[in-house]
Structures are given as C-alpha cells and as structure tokens.
C-alpha cells in the first residue's frame, strides 16, 4: 500500500496514561517507529504535544474512548501544524486476541499512515459548549420527570389519588393542595377548595381524592420531592437562558428550523447543538442521516438482507428527531403527516416515526445549507408522484382483491 502520511501518530488514551506511536521516514523505504507513554495530567499532555511538534508530526489519530480523548484533542486542535483525528472505535478494531495498549496505538498509527480511516465529526468550540448546555438541560428534564413520577407513586402510598383527577400534579392547583397537606392540613375539604379554573367544578371529586392516611412521614417525603422538582425547574430555566444567549448569533438558523413541522424551539436548539450550522462537514443529506443513525443499516450476506436496524449514531439527536417525528406525524395537511400515515400500516408506528424523523433531518440539512425556510410538499405528494392513472389502477386492484368489481367513470362524463 502507498504511504499517505509520512509523519503521523496513533494514540491510545486511558484515564491515567496515553500510549503514543509515531511514524517517521527512515533510511530507504523503511519507516521508523517509536512508542512512548505519557501521563494524562496537564504536564504530561504538554510534554506529549512538544514531542509531536519536535518530530514534525502533521496528523494524529486517536480513538474515541469515553471522555478521555477530549483534553488531548482540544490541546492538539489549538496546536499549529498538527491535525488531530478522532476515529470511530468500530473502524479501527484490530485482530482479536492480539490487543494491548501498545499494539493499539501502533495499529492506529498504521491506519493513519496508509489513509485507511476517516476522521469523525467534532464540532467547533462554540457548538461544543452549546451541546454541553442542551444535553445537561435534557438530563435535568428527565430527572424532573422521574421526580414527578416518583411523587405520584408516593402519594398512592398515602391513599392520595390526586393524579387520578388532575392531569399535572405539579400545576398551580395541585401544588397548592400538596403544600397545604405538607403544612399539616388534614381536612380534605380545605385543600380541595384551593382548586383553580376548570378544577373548581371538581371540588367534590378532589375531596374524595385527597382523603387518605397522610402522615408526617409523607409530609417530609413530599416536601423533599417538591423541593427537588423546584430545583430542577430553576436549573432548566437557567440553562435555557444561557442557551438562548449563546444562540443569539444563530437566531436566523433557529427560526428557519422552526418552520419544519414538529420542530419546536427546544428541538431546534438541540439540532444545532448536535450538528452545528456548517453543513459543509457533511457531503450530502444522506451522509448526515448516516452519521446521526437515522437511516436503515446495511447487513447483507450471501445475497440475503439480514437486518435493517439503524446504527447507534448520535443518541441525543436521534431522541430529539424521534420526538419531532412523533409530533409531525399528528399534523394534518402536511407531507410529513401523510408520510407517517402511508408507512404506519405495514411498517409499524416506531419505524414510521423514525422515517419521518429522517425526513426532518434531511430537510434541516437543506435549510441550513441554503438558508431557506421549509417548503412543504403537501399531503397529496405521494398520490401526485404516482400519477392519476397509476393511482387509479392501484385503488382498483385493491378493491378487486377484496372481491369487488369496479367500473370507473370520469366525473365530467358522469355529469
């Protein structure tokens, strides 16, 4: 094989140290390789960088191992003349049974030397910071949902059936009733009278739901859970404020993404945080969908297709796109809604939702590349694509399969 990089390196990082193999031109056609071990403390990483610079290393490949690659990658990213490549672990698997840290770094160096690997997408620094915020907000939202569910289940322990009457036990009315119980009120009529709005017509039912064996132990536990929910709400509000501040320079892209059915402000922020706004990093919309894991996988052997399961991809982005797809699937008079209803009978709800999420991601790629708003193809796109005659024959064939004889007459002639 032809050598692509004459001065390159491969790094196998762990929590405590990093094994580094460099490739340098040797005498004749033979290359000279050297392996060293460095600490992953800051001083060790600086020593590693200086060693690479002294040997004029131009490209460095490293495996994406947990979060241990980040300090070194960011350091090399800011070093002039050195191009760090983050490599997918699936693309650099070595021979089983011959795996050590030293062999791993040598193997990575060889793959980079002969150009057998491609770098993974690593967003720029501002997008990485935005990604930290959106991911933490998502995790905090999930924690809040778990706390709310935990509160609802714990109220059942005291015989309080509040969740059977109100849809949100953290709403204004329900929260006032729970605060009254925590404060020591044991007469169910008193907290029931705190109902607001439409719940005022359910005071007798609320009285029954609030009748139970609510003790001081329950009061302590409920107060703790409500405090955790309040802290989560405050944390989410602070994170959202900082996300909005950092997205001010990208307001135009955010507003364009919101034009896609199913994409809310929160989902648009997550999409930008995960893929950025520079679509030049992805050659086509298909490349972006493949990277995100929002397209069918390829697994074929002996002419048989074994599986079409999607790859892991970016789980944060996949979750957001699935939620967007589920929302768009319920829309009326849109291409995405028609696509879902067309696929769900023979593909199932989950696969149809993933397909809609794929379409949303493809639309987002074109929108961010061309800076144009979303243009809906319409709910009759699939019918028009077949043509009137083909669609008519298809419907007649379906009726014939049901044992019906059909005669079709054009409407103008029937008049």
Backbone torsions as a table, in degrees:
resi	resn	phi	psi	omega
1	UNK	NA	149.8	179.7
2	UNK	-80.4	140.8	177.8
3	UNK	-77.8	127.2	179.4
4	UNK	-96.0	-41.6	-179.6
5	UNK	-119.2	115.9	-179.7
6	UNK	-79.2	-30.3	179.5
7	UNK	-124.8	97.3	-176.7
8	UNK	-140.4	174.1	-177.9
9	UNK	-147.0	154.4	173.8
10	UNK	-126.3	135.4	-175.2
11	UNK	-126.0	132.1	172.0
12	UNK	-113.3	109.1	-173.9
13	UNK	-99.4	146.9	171.5
14	UNK	-133.9	-172.6	-177.5
15	UNK	-68.2	-34.2	-172.6
16	UNK	-106.1	-29.6	-177.7
17	UNK	-147.5	171.3	179.2
18	UNK	-135.5	125.9	175.4
19	UNK	-91.1	127.4	-174.6
20	UNK	-124.5	129.2	175.6
21	UNK	-118.9	126.7	177.6
22	UNK	-112.0	149.9	177.6
23	UNK	-116.5	125.3	-178.7
24	UNK	-128.1	151.2	176.1
25	UNK	-62.7	135.5	178.9
26	UNK	-111.6	-164.8	178.4
27	UNK	-75.2	135.1	-179.0
28	UNK	69.7	-136.6	-179.6
29	UNK	-94.9	-2.2	-177.0
30	UNK	-85.4	140.7	178.1
31	UNK	-94.3	151.4	177.6
32	UNK	-105.4	128.6	-179.7
33	UNK	-119.6	146.0	179.8
34	UNK	-141.7	137.3	-178.1
35	UNK	-120.3	132.2	175.7
36	UNK	-135.2	161.2	178.1
37	UNK	-117.2	132.3	-179.4
38	UNK	-126.1	150.6	174.2
39	UNK	-73.0	150.8	177.2
40	UNK	-91.5	7.2	169.1
41	UNK	-68.2	164.8	-175.2
42	UNK	-58.1	-41.8	-179.2
43	UNK	-66.3	-35.8	178.4
44	UNK	-68.1	-38.3	179.1
45	UNK	-67.5	-37.8	177.2
46	UNK	-65.1	-38.5	177.0
47	UNK	-65.2	-39.4	177.9
48	UNK	-62.4	-46.0	179.9
49	UNK	-60.8	-44.6	-179.5
50	UNK	-62.5	-37.3	179.2
51	UNK	-64.8	-41.5	178.5
52	UNK	-65.7	-41.5	-179.9
53	UNK	-66.6	-40.7	180.0
54	UNK	-62.6	-31.9	179.8
55	UNK	-93.3	8.6	175.3
56	UNK	57.7	40.6	177.3
57	UNK	-73.8	129.6	-176.0
58	UNK	-102.6	-26.1	-178.0
59	UNK	-138.8	133.8	-176.2
60	UNK	-126.9	125.4	176.4
61	UNK	-104.2	137.8	178.6
62	UNK	-143.8	147.8	-179.1
63	UNK	-81.8	143.8	177.6
64	UNK	-78.8	88.1	-178.3
65	UNK	-105.6	107.8	-179.8
66	UNK	47.2	-126.8	176.5
67	UNK	-112.4	9.5	-174.0
68	UNK	-73.5	-18.6	-179.5
69	UNK	-78.7	-20.6	-169.6
70	UNK	-62.8	-50.4	-178.2
71	UNK	-58.2	-42.6	-178.9
72	UNK	-70.2	-40.9	-179.5
73	UNK	-62.0	-45.7	-179.0
74	UNK	-65.4	-34.8	178.2
75	UNK	-67.0	-46.2	179.9
76	UNK	-70.0	-30.1	178.5
77	UNK	-62.4	-33.3	-180.0
78	UNK	-89.7	3.2	-179.2
79	UNK	-95.6	123.8	-178.1
80	UNK	-68.8	133.6	177.2
81	UNK	91.1	-7.5	179.9
82	UNK	-115.7	128.4	-179.9
83	UNK	-112.9	105.0	179.0
84	UNK	-80.5	139.2	176.2
85	UNK	-117.7	124.0	172.8
86	UNK	-90.9	125.3	-172.0
87	UNK	-111.6	140.0	176.8
88	UNK	-68.4	131.1	-177.2
89	UNK	-60.6	-32.4	-179.9
90	UNK	-68.4	-22.7	-176.5
91	UNK	-87.2	-8.8	-173.3
92	UNK	-127.1	23.8	179.1
93	UNK	-64.8	134.1	-179.9
94	UNK	-97.0	-176.2	-177.3
95	UNK	-68.6	128.3	178.9
96	UNK	-60.0	142.9	178.6
97	UNK	89.0	-6.6	179.5
98	UNK	-127.3	46.5	-173.0
99	UNK	-112.5	117.5	168.0
100	UNK	-137.1	167.8	179.9
101	UNK	-62.7	-39.2	180.0
102	UNK	-67.0	-45.6	178.5
103	UNK	-63.0	-34.0	179.5
104	UNK	-64.0	-47.9	-179.0
105	UNK	-66.2	-34.9	176.6
106	UNK	-66.2	-39.5	-179.9
107	UNK	-67.1	-42.0	178.0
108	UNK	-62.6	-42.4	178.7
109	UNK	-61.2	-40.9	179.9
110	UNK	-66.7	-39.5	179.2
111	UNK	-63.7	-40.7	178.0
112	UNK	-68.8	-37.8	-178.4
113	UNK	-59.2	-41.7	-176.9
114	UNK	-97.7	7.6	176.3
115	UNK	66.4	37.2	-176.9
116	UNK	-94.9	1.9	-179.7
117	UNK	-132.7	160.0	176.1
118	UNK	-122.4	148.7	-177.7
119	UNK	-74.9	147.6	174.6
120	UNK	-79.6	161.3	-179.5
121	UNK	-76.3	122.8	174.2
122	UNK	-123.4	114.4	-175.7
123	UNK	-67.8	161.1	177.4
124	UNK	-65.7	172.0	-170.8
125	UNK	-60.4	-43.0	-177.4
126	UNK	-65.6	-36.4	177.6
127	UNK	-71.6	-35.0	177.3
128	UNK	-63.4	-41.3	178.3
129	UNK	-64.7	-41.2	177.2
130	UNK	-63.5	-37.7	178.5
131	UNK	-63.5	-40.4	177.2
132	UNK	-58.4	-42.5	-178.1
133	UNK	-67.4	-47.9	-177.3
134	UNK	-66.8	-37.3	179.6
135	UNK	-68.7	-40.0	178.4
136	UNK	-66.9	-37.6	176.9
137	UNK	-64.0	-40.0	177.8
138	UNK	-62.8	-44.5	178.8
139	UNK	-64.1	-40.4	178.9
140	UNK	-65.2	-39.0	176.6
141	UNK	-62.7	-40.5	177.6
142	UNK	-65.2	-40.6	177.1
143	UNK	-62.1	-39.4	179.2
144	UNK	-64.3	-42.2	178.2
145	UNK	-61.7	-41.2	178.2
146	UNK	-64.4	-39.5	178.5
147	UNK	-65.6	-39.3	178.6
148	UNK	-65.3	-44.4	178.3
149	UNK	-63.9	-38.1	178.1
150	UNK	-64.2	-39.6	178.0
151	UNK	-63.8	-43.5	179.9
152	UNK	-62.3	-41.5	-180.0
153	UNK	-69.5	-35.2	-179.4
154	UNK	-71.0	-33.4	176.9
155	UNK	-63.1	-29.8	176.4
156	UNK	-63.2	-30.8	179.4
157	UNK	-63.0	-30.6	179.3
158	UNK	-93.9	3.0	-179.4
159	UNK	78.7	13.9	178.7
160	UNK	-87.2	115.8	-175.7
161	UNK	-102.3	38.7	-175.7
162	UNK	-61.7	-37.7	-178.3
163	UNK	-68.5	-13.6	176.9
164	UNK	-81.4	-13.6	-177.0
165	UNK	-109.9	-42.5	-178.6
166	UNK	-104.1	148.3	-178.5
167	UNK	-79.6	-26.9	-177.9
168	UNK	-132.6	110.2	-177.3
169	UNK	-78.4	0.2	174.3
170	UNK	-107.7	7.4	177.5
171	UNK	-70.5	176.6	-174.5
172	UNK	-61.7	-46.5	-177.9
173	UNK	-67.0	-50.4	-178.4
174	UNK	-62.8	-38.1	-179.4
175	UNK	-66.4	-39.2	177.8
176	UNK	-63.4	-39.1	179.0
177	UNK	-66.6	-42.9	179.9
178	UNK	-66.3	-39.2	177.5
179	UNK	-62.1	-36.2	178.1
180	UNK	-66.3	-41.6	177.8
181	UNK	-64.2	-41.9	-179.8
182	UNK	-65.6	-34.4	-179.0
183	UNK	-72.4	-9.1	176.0
184	UNK	114.0	1.1	179.1
185	UNK	-74.0	122.4	-177.6
186	UNK	-114.4	-6.5	175.0
187	UNK	-80.5	112.4	-175.0
188	UNK	-62.5	-21.8	-179.5
189	UNK	-67.7	-34.0	-176.0
190	UNK	-67.0	-54.4	178.8
191	UNK	-65.8	-29.9	179.2
192	UNK	-63.7	-31.3	180.0
193	UNK	-73.1	-7.4	178.8
194	UNK	-82.8	2.4	-178.4
195	UNK	-62.7	143.9	-179.8
196	UNK	-120.8	156.7	173.7
197	UNK	61.6	-133.9	-176.1
198	UNK	-66.9	-20.2	-179.8
199	UNK	-71.8	-13.7	179.7
200	UNK	-64.5	-24.9	176.4
201	UNK	-80.1	-2.2	-179.0
202	UNK	-114.2	21.8	-177.5
203	UNK	-58.5	-45.1	177.9
204	UNK	-59.8	-41.3	178.6
205	UNK	-67.7	-37.4	177.4
206	UNK	-65.5	-35.9	177.3
207	UNK	-60.8	-43.4	177.5
208	UNK	-65.4	-40.8	-177.4
209	UNK	-67.9	-29.9	-177.7
210	UNK	-90.1	3.0	177.3
211	UNK	-87.7	118.7	-178.9
212	UNK	-170.3	-168.1	-179.7
213	UNK	-101.1	64.9	-178.0
214	UNK	-83.2	112.7	-174.6
215	UNK	-105.9	-179.0	177.7
216	UNK	-65.6	-33.5	176.5
217	UNK	-62.2	-44.2	177.8
218	UNK	-63.3	-37.7	179.5
219	UNK	-62.9	-42.9	179.5
220	UNK	-63.7	-46.0	-178.1
221	UNK	-66.1	-43.7	-179.7
222	UNK	-64.6	-40.1	177.9
223	UNK	-62.1	-39.9	178.8
224	UNK	-65.1	-42.0	-179.8
225	UNK	-68.1	-39.5	177.8
226	UNK	-65.2	-36.1	178.2
227	UNK	-65.7	-39.4	177.8
228	UNK	-64.5	-38.9	178.0
229	UNK	-65.8	-41.5	178.4
230	UNK	-63.4	-41.5	178.6
231	UNK	-63.9	-39.1	177.8
232	UNK	-65.0	-41.7	177.9
233	UNK	-60.3	-43.2	-179.9
234	UNK	-66.2	-39.1	179.5
235	UNK	-66.3	-41.9	178.6
236	UNK	-62.8	-41.0	179.5
237	UNK	-63.2	-42.7	179.6
238	UNK	-65.7	-42.7	179.7
239	UNK	-64.2	-42.5	179.7
240	UNK	-63.1	-38.4	178.6
241	UNK	-63.5	-43.2	179.9
242	UNK	-69.2	-37.0	177.5
243	UNK	-62.9	-45.0	178.4
244	UNK	-61.7	-37.4	179.6
245	UNK	-66.0	-44.3	-178.6
246	UNK	-71.6	-21.5	-179.1
247	UNK	-91.5	2.5	178.8
248	UNK	-56.1	-43.1	177.6
249	UNK	-66.7	-17.2	-177.8
250	UNK	-111.5	28.3	-177.8
251	UNK	-63.0	-38.0	-178.5
252	UNK	-62.7	-44.1	179.3
253	UNK	-65.3	-38.9	179.8
254	UNK	-63.6	-44.9	-179.2
255	UNK	-66.0	-33.9	177.6
256	UNK	-68.3	-39.1	-179.9
257	UNK	-66.9	-32.1	-179.6
258	UNK	-66.9	-18.3	178.2
259	UNK	-69.9	-13.3	178.0
260	UNK	-77.7	130.0	176.5
261	UNK	-57.8	133.3	179.7
262	UNK	94.2	-13.8	-179.4
263	UNK	-96.4	113.0	174.9
264	UNK	-92.1	178.9	178.4
265	UNK	-61.2	-43.7	-179.8
266	UNK	-62.2	-44.6	-179.4
267	UNK	-68.5	-34.9	176.7
268	UNK	-64.2	-39.7	177.4
269	UNK	-63.9	-40.8	178.4
270	UNK	-65.0	-41.7	-178.8
271	UNK	-62.0	-44.7	178.8
272	UNK	-65.7	-38.7	-178.8
273	UNK	-66.6	-30.1	-176.5
274	UNK	-87.5	-36.9	-174.8
275	UNK	-115.1	-10.4	-177.2
276	UNK	77.1	-167.7	-179.8
277	UNK	-118.6	-5.1	178.8
278	UNK	-92.3	97.0	-178.5
279	UNK	-78.5	-1.3	174.1
280	UNK	-66.6	-16.4	177.2
281	UNK	-72.6	-17.1	179.1
282	UNK	-120.3	119.7	-173.1
283	UNK	-59.0	-42.0	-180.0
284	UNK	-138.6	171.4	175.1
285	UNK	-64.2	-31.2	177.3
286	UNK	-64.2	-37.0	177.1
287	UNK	-63.7	-41.1	178.6
288	UNK	-64.6	-43.8	179.6
289	UNK	-63.4	-38.5	178.0
290	UNK	-66.4	-43.4	179.0
291	UNK	-62.7	-38.6	-178.6
292	UNK	-76.9	-13.6	-177.0
293	UNK	77.8	29.3	-178.3
294	UNK	-110.2	31.9	176.1
295	UNK	-141.8	159.6	-179.1
296	UNK	-61.3	143.1	176.9
297	UNK	-82.2	162.4	178.7
298	UNK	-110.0	118.1	175.6
299	UNK	-147.3	99.4	-175.7
300	UNK	-132.4	140.2	178.8
301	UNK	-149.2	133.9	179.6
302	UNK	55.6	36.1	177.9
303	UNK	78.7	3.8	-179.1
304	UNK	-111.3	133.2	176.2
305	UNK	-83.1	115.3	-173.1
306	UNK	-87.7	-39.3	-176.2
307	UNK	-157.4	146.0	175.9
308	UNK	-119.2	21.3	-178.1
309	UNK	-63.2	142.9	178.0
310	UNK	-70.1	151.4	177.2
311	UNK	-78.3	172.1	-175.1
312	UNK	-62.3	-51.9	177.5
313	UNK	59.8	-154.2	179.1
314	UNK	-89.0	102.9	-174.7
315	UNK	-64.4	-33.1	179.1
316	UNK	-65.8	-43.8	179.5
317	UNK	-70.3	-39.1	-179.9
318	UNK	-62.3	-41.6	178.8
319	UNK	-62.8	-43.7	179.7
320	UNK	-64.3	-41.3	-179.9
321	UNK	-69.3	-33.1	177.0
322	UNK	-65.9	-42.2	176.9
323	UNK	-63.8	-41.4	178.2
324	UNK	-64.7	-39.5	178.3
325	UNK	-65.0	-38.9	178.4
326	UNK	-65.6	-36.6	178.1
327	UNK	-70.3	-45.5	-180.0
328	UNK	-65.3	-29.2	-179.3
329	UNK	-64.1	-26.8	-179.5
330	UNK	-86.7	-4.9	-178.0
331	UNK	-74.7	149.0	179.7
332	UNK	-107.8	145.0	176.4
333	UNK	70.9	25.9	178.8
334	UNK	-126.6	158.1	177.1
335	UNK	-62.9	-42.2	-177.3
336	UNK	-65.2	-40.4	176.4
337	UNK	-64.0	-40.9	178.4
338	UNK	-66.1	-36.4	178.3
339	UNK	-63.7	-42.8	178.9
340	UNK	-62.7	-48.5	-177.8
341	UNK	-66.5	-24.1	177.5
342	UNK	-76.5	-34.7	-175.0
343	UNK	-90.9	-30.5	-170.2
344	UNK	-62.3	-32.2	-178.8
345	UNK	-62.7	-36.3	-175.9
346	UNK	-114.6	-3.1	177.3
347	UNK	-114.2	-20.5	-177.3
348	UNK	92.9	162.1	-174.0
349	UNK	-65.4	-44.6	-175.0
350	UNK	-66.6	-45.9	-179.5
351	UNK	-66.2	-37.7	178.2
352	UNK	-64.6	-38.3	178.5
353	UNK	-66.6	-40.1	176.8
354	UNK	-62.8	-38.9	178.5
355	UNK	-63.2	-40.2	177.4
356	UNK	-66.2	-40.9	176.3
357	UNK	-61.1	-37.6	175.8
358	UNK	-61.6	-43.7	178.9
359	UNK	-63.2	-38.0	177.8
360	UNK	-63.6	-41.5	-179.9
361	UNK	-67.0	-39.8	176.8
362	UNK	-62.3	-43.4	177.6
363	UNK	-62.1	-40.2	179.8
364	UNK	-63.2	-37.8	178.3
365	UNK	-61.2	-46.0	179.9
366	UNK	-67.6	-38.5	-179.2
367	UNK	-65.3	-44.8	-178.8
368	UNK	-72.2	-29.9	178.9
369	UNK	-74.4	-45.1	-174.6
370	UNK	-97.6	-9.1	-178.5
371	UNK	54.6	53.1	177.6
372	UNK	-127.6	151.9	177.7
373	UNK	-71.8	164.6	-179.7
374	UNK	-67.7	134.5	177.8
375	UNK	-117.1	111.5	-175.9
376	UNK	-75.8	136.8	179.1
377	UNK	-78.8	-12.3	177.3
378	UNK	94.2	154.1	-178.1
379	UNK	-70.1	-18.0	-179.3
380	UNK	-97.5	17.1	-177.2
381	UNK	-61.3	-45.5	-176.5
382	UNK	-67.9	-34.0	176.3
383	UNK	-68.9	-45.3	-179.6
384	UNK	-67.1	-31.0	-179.3
385	UNK	-65.5	-35.3	178.0
386	UNK	-72.7	-30.4	-173.3
387	UNK	93.9	152.6	-175.3
388	UNK	-62.8	-44.2	-176.4
389	UNK	-68.1	-44.6	-179.6
390	UNK	-65.2	-39.7	179.4
391	UNK	-66.3	-37.1	177.6
392	UNK	-64.3	-46.2	178.5
393	UNK	-61.5	-36.6	-179.7
394	UNK	-65.7	-43.2	179.6
395	UNK	-67.4	-39.4	178.4
396	UNK	-63.4	-39.7	178.6
397	UNK	-64.0	-37.1	178.4
398	UNK	-67.2	-40.1	177.3
399	UNK	-67.8	-37.4	178.1
400	UNK	-64.8	-35.0	177.9
401	UNK	-65.0	-22.4	177.4
402	UNK	-88.6	4.2	178.5
403	UNK	85.0	24.4	-178.4
404	UNK	-112.5	137.9	173.3
405	UNK	-95.5	128.5	-173.3
406	UNK	-124.3	135.5	172.5
407	UNK	-116.5	125.3	-175.7
408	UNK	-105.5	128.9	177.9
409	UNK	-125.5	127.9	177.4
410	UNK	-58.5	145.3	-173.4
411	UNK	-63.0	-40.0	-177.0
412	UNK	-66.0	-35.0	178.4
413	UNK	-72.7	-35.0	179.1
414	UNK	-64.3	-30.4	178.7
415	UNK	-71.8	NA	NA
